[in-house]
Each structure stands twice: as structure tokens, then as C-alpha cells.
Amino acid sequence: MKVQRRVRSRTGIAWIVVGAVLLAGVVFVNLAVLQLNLRLDSATQERSKLKAENAALQSQLSSALASPRIQELAHNQDGLIQADPSTIGYIDLGR
């Protein structure tokens, strides 16, 4: 009887150890997945930020390139000239 109890006791302890190792493995895998998700989220945010910055820079470039071209067309086709800044006035509507 004592031998059977010791064998059962050792078998039970072995199953507990195996279960603990498996649970620890599951926890480590979940932590690794969580870290990867955090890095992916960070990279996605950085990508969105860079896309927005790229769009803003493209808009600035487009505006910078369009202004001289429009001024040249206005001068050559319509004979318009740029106004003297000292002759420009503003009206305060007092709202």
C-alpha cells in the first residue's frame, strides 16, 4: 500500500509540474504576442504620422510651385503686375 501511495503521489506531483510548465509556456507566448502587438501599433502610428506629414509637405510643394507659375501666366497673358505692398490697405469691419 505504501508503495502505491508513493507512486500516486509522485505521479500527481509530476502532472502538477507538467501542467505548471505548460501554463508558464502559454503565459510567455501571450507576453510575446502582446509585445509584438505593441510594436505593430507603434509602427502603425508612426506610419500614419509620416503619411500625414508627407501629404502636408506635398501640399506645400504644390503651392510653392503653383504661385510663381500663376504669377507668370497673369503677367504674360493678362499684363497684370504684382501690387506694391505699401498700397494695400485693410478694412476693420468691427464685428
C-alpha positions as CSV (number, residue, x, y, z in Angstrom):
1,M,0.0,0.0,0.0
2,K,2.7,2.5,0.9
3,V,4.5,1.9,-2.4
4,Q,1.2,2.6,-4.3
5,R,0.7,5.8,-2.4
6,R,4.2,7.0,-3.1
7,V,3.8,6.2,-6.8
8,R,0.5,8.0,-6.9
9,S,2.0,10.9,-5.0
10,R,4.9,11.1,-7.4
11,T,2.7,10.8,-10.4
12,G,0.4,13.5,-9.1
13,I,3.4,15.8,-8.5
14,A,4.7,15.1,-12.0
15,W,1.4,16.1,-13.5
16,I,1.3,19.2,-11.5
17,V,4.8,20.1,-12.7
18,V,3.9,19.3,-16.3
19,G,0.8,21.5,-16.0
20,A,2.8,24.3,-14.5
21,V,5.4,24.2,-17.3
22,L,2.6,24.2,-19.9
23,L,0.9,27.2,-18.2
24,A,4.2,29.1,-18.0
25,G,4.7,28.4,-21.7
26,V,1.3,29.8,-22.5
27,V,2.0,32.9,-20.4
28,F,5.3,33.5,-22.2
29,V,3.7,33.1,-25.6
30,N,1.0,35.5,-24.7
31,L,3.6,38.1,-23.5
32,A,5.5,37.7,-26.7
33,V,2.3,38.3,-28.8
34,L,1.4,41.3,-26.6
35,Q,4.9,42.8,-27.2
36,L,4.6,42.2,-31.0
37,N,1.2,43.9,-31.0
38,L,2.5,46.9,-29.1
39,R,5.4,47.2,-31.6
40,L,3.0,46.8,-34.5
41,D,0.7,49.5,-33.1
42,S,3.6,51.9,-32.6
43,A,4.8,51.3,-36.2
44,T,1.3,51.8,-37.5
45,Q,1.0,55.2,-35.6
46,E,4.4,56.2,-37.0
47,R,3.3,55.3,-40.5
48,S,0.1,57.3,-40.2
49,K,2.1,60.3,-38.8
50,L,4.6,60.1,-41.7
51,K,1.8,59.8,-44.3
52,A,0.2,63.0,-42.9
53,E,3.5,64.8,-42.8
54,N,4.2,63.7,-46.4
55,A,0.8,64.9,-47.5
56,A,1.4,68.3,-45.9
57,L,4.8,68.6,-47.5
58,Q,3.4,67.7,-50.9
59,S,0.7,70.3,-50.5
60,Q,3.3,72.9,-49.5
61,L,5.4,72.0,-52.5
62,S,2.5,72.2,-54.8
63,S,1.5,75.6,-53.5
64,A,5.1,76.8,-53.8
65,L,5.4,75.6,-57.4
66,A,2.0,76.9,-58.4
67,S,2.3,80.5,-57.2
68,P,5.2,81.6,-59.4
69,R,3.7,79.8,-62.4
70,I,0.3,81.6,-61.8
71,Q,2.1,84.9,-61.4
72,E,4.0,84.4,-64.7
73,L,0.8,83.5,-66.5
74,A,-1.0,86.5,-65.1
75,H,1.8,88.8,-66.2
76,N,2.4,87.3,-69.6
77,Q,-1.3,86.7,-70.7
78,D,-3.2,89.4,-69.0
79,G,-0.4,92.0,-68.4
80,L,-1.0,92.0,-64.6
81,I,1.7,93.1,-62.2
82,Q,2.1,92.4,-58.6
83,A,0.7,95.2,-56.3
84,D,3.0,97.3,-54.3
85,P,2.7,96.2,-50.6
86,S,2.6,99.8,-49.4
87,T,-0.6,100.4,-51.4
88,I,-2.5,97.6,-49.8
89,G,-5.0,98.5,-47.0
90,Y,-7.3,96.5,-44.8
91,I,-10.8,97.4,-43.5
92,D,-11.8,96.5,-40.0
93,L,-15.4,95.5,-40.1
94,G,-15.7,95.9,-36.3
95,R,-17.7,92.7,-35.7
